[in-house]
Amino acid sequence: MNLQFISDSSGKTTGIFIPIKEWNEIKCKYKGIEREELDIPSWQMQEVRKRLKDYKNNPKQALDFNTTMDDIEKGL
């Protein structure tokens, strides 16, 4: 893929240019990618809100991702 990065005067990347041919290929591969919004089902939003509330009420119950993955891999 021939991407071109766009930077501001301080060198911070502010955008990316994708050639139209490659963009069209991506759109064919990933249907709906050009939409600005995704339709998230209400049941899924409710579940995320519930999990966030549970976390805020007891943040110590959350597991560290890397430690958990290491534990899982040890068991394989």
Residue frames as a rotation matrix with the C-alpha (Angstrom) as fourth column:
MET 1
0.588 0.809 0.000 0.00
0.809 -0.588 0.000 0.00
0.000 0.000 -1.000 0.00
ASN 2
-0.431 -0.740 0.516 1.37
0.764 -0.604 -0.228 3.37
0.481 0.296 0.825 -1.01
LEU 3
0.620 0.656 -0.430 0.30
0.783 -0.489 0.384 5.66
0.041 -0.575 -0.817 1.86
GLN 4
-0.328 -0.665 0.671 1.44
0.452 -0.734 -0.507 9.25
0.829 0.137 0.542 2.17
PHE 5
0.066 0.289 -0.955 1.50
0.994 -0.103 0.038 10.83
-0.087 -0.952 -0.294 5.62
ILE 6
0.247 0.111 0.963 0.59
0.333 -0.943 0.024 14.49
0.910 0.315 -0.270 6.03
SER 7
-0.113 -0.395 -0.912 2.39
0.993 -0.004 -0.121 16.45
0.044 -0.919 0.393 8.77
ASP 8
0.928 0.373 0.008 2.03
0.370 -0.921 0.123 19.90
0.053 -0.111 -0.992 10.25
SER 9
0.608 -0.712 0.351 4.88
-0.319 -0.624 -0.714 22.42
0.727 0.322 -0.606 10.58
SER 10
0.247 -0.523 0.816 6.10
-0.958 -0.003 0.287 20.77
-0.148 -0.852 -0.502 13.82
GLY 11
-0.661 -0.547 -0.514 6.34
-0.669 0.740 0.073 17.36
0.341 0.392 -0.854 12.17
LYS 12
-0.583 0.542 0.605 3.25
-0.313 0.538 -0.783 15.91
-0.749 -0.646 -0.144 13.88
THR 13
-0.946 0.294 0.138 1.31
0.275 0.497 0.823 13.56
0.173 0.817 -0.551 11.61
THR 14
-0.646 0.742 -0.180 -2.13
-0.448 -0.559 -0.698 15.08
-0.619 -0.370 0.693 11.01
GLY 15
0.490 0.847 -0.208 -3.50
-0.679 0.221 -0.700 12.96
-0.547 0.484 0.683 8.19
ILE 16
-0.466 -0.574 0.673 -2.94
0.038 0.747 0.664 10.29
-0.884 0.335 -0.327 5.61
PHE 17
0.054 0.412 -0.910 -3.45
-0.943 -0.278 -0.182 10.10
-0.328 0.868 0.374 1.87
ILE 18
-0.247 -0.022 0.969 -4.58
0.115 0.992 0.052 6.81
-0.962 0.124 -0.242 0.34
PRO 19
-0.902 -0.080 -0.424 -4.53
-0.398 -0.226 0.889 6.58
-0.167 0.971 0.172 -3.46
ILE 20
-0.089 0.992 -0.089 -8.07
-0.961 -0.109 -0.255 6.20
-0.263 0.063 0.963 -4.83
LYS 21
0.043 0.062 -0.997 -7.35
-0.596 0.802 0.024 2.82
0.802 0.593 0.072 -6.43
GLU 22
-0.781 -0.409 -0.472 -6.24
0.118 0.646 -0.754 1.41
0.613 -0.645 -0.456 -3.09
TRP 23
-0.769 0.585 0.258 -9.16
-0.541 -0.380 -0.750 3.07
-0.341 -0.716 0.609 -1.26
ASN 24
0.109 0.845 -0.524 -11.60
-0.976 0.192 0.107 1.41
0.191 0.500 0.845 -3.67
GLU 25
-0.235 -0.278 -0.931 -9.94
-0.178 0.954 -0.240 -1.96
0.956 0.109 -0.274 -3.04
ILE 26
-0.992 -0.125 -0.005 -10.28
-0.008 0.104 -0.994 -1.45
0.125 -0.987 -0.105 0.72
LYS 27
-0.431 0.900 0.065 -13.95
-0.851 -0.381 -0.362 -0.50
-0.302 -0.211 0.930 0.32
CYS 28
0.162 0.459 -0.874 -14.60
-0.720 0.660 0.213 -3.71
0.674 0.595 0.438 -1.62
LYS 29
-0.500 -0.474 -0.725 -12.84
0.100 0.800 -0.592 -5.80
0.860 -0.368 -0.352 0.99
TYR 30
-0.822 0.190 -0.537 -14.44
0.544 -0.013 -0.839 -4.12
-0.167 -0.982 -0.093 4.03
LYS 31
-0.264 0.821 0.507 -18.05
0.623 -0.256 0.739 -3.29
0.736 0.511 -0.444 3.19
GLY 32
0.710 0.701 -0.060 -19.33
0.544 -0.493 0.679 -0.17
0.447 -0.515 -0.731 4.91
ILE 33
-0.059 -0.831 -0.553 -15.90
0.988 -0.128 0.086 1.18
-0.142 -0.541 0.829 5.87
GLU 34
-0.688 -0.256 0.679 -16.67
0.481 -0.861 0.163 4.55
0.543 0.439 0.716 4.30
ARG 35
0.442 0.891 0.099 -19.56
0.436 -0.310 0.845 5.18
0.784 -0.331 -0.526 6.69
GLU 36
-0.275 -0.528 0.803 -18.84
-0.419 -0.686 -0.595 7.71
0.865 -0.500 -0.032 9.40
GLU 37
-0.191 0.298 0.935 -20.94
-0.973 0.068 -0.220 5.93
-0.129 -0.952 0.277 11.99
LEU 38
-0.847 -0.002 -0.532 -21.45
-0.095 0.985 0.147 2.33
0.524 0.175 -0.834 12.85
ASP 39
0.192 0.954 0.231 -24.82
-0.687 -0.037 0.726 1.05
0.701 -0.298 0.648 13.93
ILE 40
-0.880 -0.468 -0.081 -24.23
-0.234 0.577 -0.783 -0.44
0.413 -0.670 -0.617 17.35
PRO 41
-0.105 0.899 -0.425 -27.14
0.331 0.434 0.838 -2.51
0.938 -0.053 -0.343 18.64
SER 42
0.257 0.282 0.924 -28.77
-0.649 -0.659 0.382 -1.13
0.716 -0.698 0.014 21.79
TRP 43
0.984 0.096 -0.151 -28.19
0.034 0.730 0.683 -4.41
0.175 -0.677 0.715 23.68
GLN 44
0.264 -0.962 -0.076 -24.46
0.823 0.265 -0.502 -4.03
0.503 0.070 0.862 23.04
MET 45
-0.227 -0.284 0.931 -24.43
-0.111 -0.943 -0.315 -0.42
0.967 -0.175 0.183 24.25
GLN 46
0.683 0.546 0.486 -26.29
-0.560 -0.036 0.828 -1.50
0.469 -0.837 0.281 27.41
GLU 47
0.839 -0.421 -0.344 -23.70
0.509 0.832 0.223 -4.22
0.193 -0.362 0.912 28.04
VAL 48
-0.137 -0.923 0.359 -20.81
0.615 -0.364 -0.700 -1.78
0.777 0.125 0.617 27.63
ARG 49
0.012 0.215 0.977 -22.48
-0.494 -0.848 0.192 0.70
0.869 -0.485 0.096 30.01
LYS 50
0.934 0.357 0.024 -23.03
-0.221 0.522 0.824 -2.10
0.282 -0.775 0.566 32.55
ARG 51
0.520 -0.809 -0.274 -19.39
0.790 0.578 -0.205 -3.19
0.324 -0.110 0.940 32.36
LEU 52
-0.278 -0.602 0.749 -18.15
0.227 -0.798 -0.558 0.40
0.933 0.015 0.358 32.72
LYS 53
0.406 0.514 0.756 -20.37
-0.642 -0.429 0.636 0.88
0.651 -0.743 0.156 35.77
ASP 54
0.959 -0.086 -0.271 -19.10
0.223 0.818 0.530 -2.40
0.176 -0.569 0.803 37.27
TYR 55
0.103 -0.993 0.058 -15.51
0.795 0.047 -0.605 -1.29
0.598 0.109 0.794 36.68
LYS 56
-0.203 -0.159 0.966 -16.07
-0.192 -0.961 -0.198 2.16
0.960 -0.226 0.165 38.20
ASN 57
0.710 0.551 0.438 -17.65
-0.550 0.045 0.834 0.55
0.440 -0.833 0.335 41.26
ASN 58
0.754 -0.472 0.457 -14.77
-0.117 0.588 0.800 -1.90
-0.647 -0.657 0.388 41.73
PRO 59
0.687 -0.500 -0.527 -11.70
-0.699 -0.253 -0.670 -1.13
0.202 0.828 -0.523 39.57
LYS 60
-0.237 -0.837 0.493 -9.56
-0.913 0.366 0.182 -3.64
-0.333 -0.407 -0.851 41.49
GLN 61
0.342 0.424 0.839 -11.56
-0.143 0.906 -0.399 -6.52
-0.929 0.017 0.370 40.02
ALA 62
0.897 -0.044 -0.439 -10.09
-0.441 -0.077 -0.894 -5.78
0.006 0.996 -0.089 36.58
LEU 63
0.582 -0.719 0.380 -7.21
0.479 0.681 0.554 -7.94
-0.657 -0.141 0.741 35.43
ASP 64
0.038 -0.687 -0.725 -4.06
-0.572 -0.610 0.548 -6.66
-0.819 0.395 -0.416 33.76
PHE 65
0.814 0.375 -0.444 -4.17
-0.564 0.326 -0.759 -7.68
-0.140 0.868 0.477 30.09
ASN 66
0.134 -0.859 -0.494 -0.50
-0.757 0.233 -0.610 -8.67
0.639 0.456 -0.620 29.72
THR 67
-0.642 -0.341 0.687 -0.44
-0.743 0.498 -0.447 -10.64
-0.189 -0.797 -0.573 32.96
THR 68
0.258 0.840 0.476 -3.65
-0.532 0.535 -0.656 -12.44
-0.806 -0.084 0.586 32.04
MET 69
0.766 -0.015 -0.643 -2.34
-0.611 0.294 -0.735 -13.31
0.200 0.956 0.216 28.58
ASP 70
-0.329 -0.942 -0.062 0.88
-0.815 0.317 -0.485 -14.65
0.477 -0.109 -0.872 30.10
ASP 71
-0.456 0.235 0.858 -1.15
-0.644 0.578 -0.501 -16.84
-0.614 -0.781 -0.112 32.47
ILE 72
0.665 0.747 -0.022 -3.28
-0.515 0.437 -0.737 -18.16
-0.541 0.501 0.676 29.61
GLU 73
0.504 -0.534 -0.679 -0.23
-0.698 0.212 -0.684 -18.93
0.509 0.818 -0.266 27.47
LYS 74
-0.543 -0.702 0.462 1.41
-0.839 0.423 -0.343 -20.81
0.045 -0.573 -0.818 30.34
GLY 75
-0.131 0.609 0.782 -1.62
-0.489 0.647 -0.585 -23.08
-0.862 -0.459 0.213 30.46
LEU 76
0.653 0.399 -0.643 -1.45
-0.744 0.183 -0.643 -23.97
-0.139 0.899 0.416 26.78
